[in-house]
Amino acid sequence: MATIDFPDDLIELERSAWAEIQRGELTVDTARAVHDAIAAYVARDDVDATRLDVEMQLKRIVRHPETADAG
């Protein structure tokens, strides 16, 4: 799986969602915002990755930064 160069705003959105999940306070609005942002990112012409690949790498970067570069 190739490394994806995520925009900062998408990473921050996922970080917000992860923080809410850890507190047990994830809202529908936050979950929807992440979902919509990922969908918009995947739809860009310069992104050659599936939605699943994007979501998996984004979660890995946010939730497990120590292994994010380990491929």
N, C-alpha and C positions, 0 to 999 in steps of 0.2 A: 504494500500500500504506500503510495507516494505521500510525502509530507504536504499538507495543505497550508497555504499562507492565509490565515484568517485575518479579517479586519478586526481592529481593536474593539469596535462596538459590539461585534458578535461574541467575542470572548467575554466582554464585560456583562453582556446579557446572560450568558450561560453561567457566569460566576454568581450573578444575582439569583438565578434560579437554584443553583446548587446551595447557596446560603439559606434560601427559603426551605429547601428540602431538608437540610440538616436541622433546622429549627422546627420542622414539622408544620411549616406555614406556607407551603407552595400554593399560590393562587392560580386560578384558571387564567387570569389575565397575564401573569408572568409566563405560564406554560405556553399559552397561545402566542405570546410575543416571541419566544424562542423558536417555536415551531414555524411561525411565519418568516422570521429572519433567516432561518436555515433554508426554507423553501426558496426565498428570494435569492439567497446566495448561490444555491445550486442552479438556479435558472439563468445565472449570468453566463454570457458567452465565453468568458475566460476561465470558467471553472470546469474542469474535466474530472468530475468525481460524482459518485452516486450520493443520494441523500443519506443512505446508511453509512457510507464511508465518512461523509462530512460530520454526521452526528456522532459517530464513534470516536473520531479524532478530536472533535471539540470537547466531548466529555472527558477524554483521556487527558487533554491539555489542562483542563480545569480541575479535574478530580484527582489526577495522578501526575502532577507536573514532573516529578522525579523520574518517570518512565516515558514521558512524552517523546523524547528524542530517541528512544530505544527501538523504534520501528515496530 
